């Protein structure tokens, strides 16, 4: 008998190169009462000039448009609260996240904060968002976080600490995957965000508590797409089919881990990002093989199944194929040229204690890991990654 499970995702998805210029027409179709849209993005993406066609399509559909472009990586509370205050002042009635994971996370929170009197501080945790929210469209510009289809928003709450808002209210109404928005991504960003998406698929497939047939199917397909196209997308950023496949793979991985949550790789990555401001995707990539080696004693049969996708020629026992999978992931990281050691991103051996302390605070994630992680285990994993 199949174990009981629940599964949720966004109701409408469009995957097509060039589709972002139809945002105005889609808005008319899905949100006919919308009058004033807020596009949420970051200064770097605004400079690419790719916001203008989306804005023009909305204006052509009769909407007034405001662009809010002050999103920063790992957005702090002050940024989220300012964005929400500006959205309220502008009386917007539709939110569009257009950017990477940080822009989409901020867009989710604007949608709930601008429509409700509930303070952000009351929303942290799982299932604590109450009240209405504004209509929400998400358009990712990186193939990595999967944030466009997750009900999670991560906020930097202190100098080095992060909190999550997790609620079905954060699911977008409409998602557009348009590879033309990702062609300008530098190879290293393409690589780190792509491996981040692969981490989402691997962790969803091995998640201890909520793994289910639908999340498994999505994680496997995500890994197929991502592993087959990552190197091509890094080597030739203008390869639209590879870019579209990466966006689709990242989105499928996002759907998988929204329902079968991520675990120790993310728990150990968060302090690396929080304390040392290493980008999230790279933080994940740095600890991935070392967490997988730690988990292999408990997750070998599942890792062996994933190995069939990434290292199909590997043979032998489940344990042997697990290690072949880990080796293949390490080879891929080397191939795309990202850093593979903590010391390469400015972390000293003396920092490992504070990283281990930070990782142990991530109880929401650690509970999903196939093998229990003690502080000593976390310390040993960081030491191996150093």
Helices and strands as residue ranges (DSSP letters): E 12-15, G 19-22, H 23-30, E 36-42, H 43-47, H 50-60, E 64-71, H 77-89, E 94-99, H 101-113, G 120-122, E 125-126, E 135-140, G 147-149, E 152-156, E 162-166, G 168-170, E 174-177, G 179-181, H 187-206, H 213-235, H 240-259, H 264-276, H 280-310, H 318-336, G 342-345, G 349-351, H 352-360, H 363-366, H 375-385
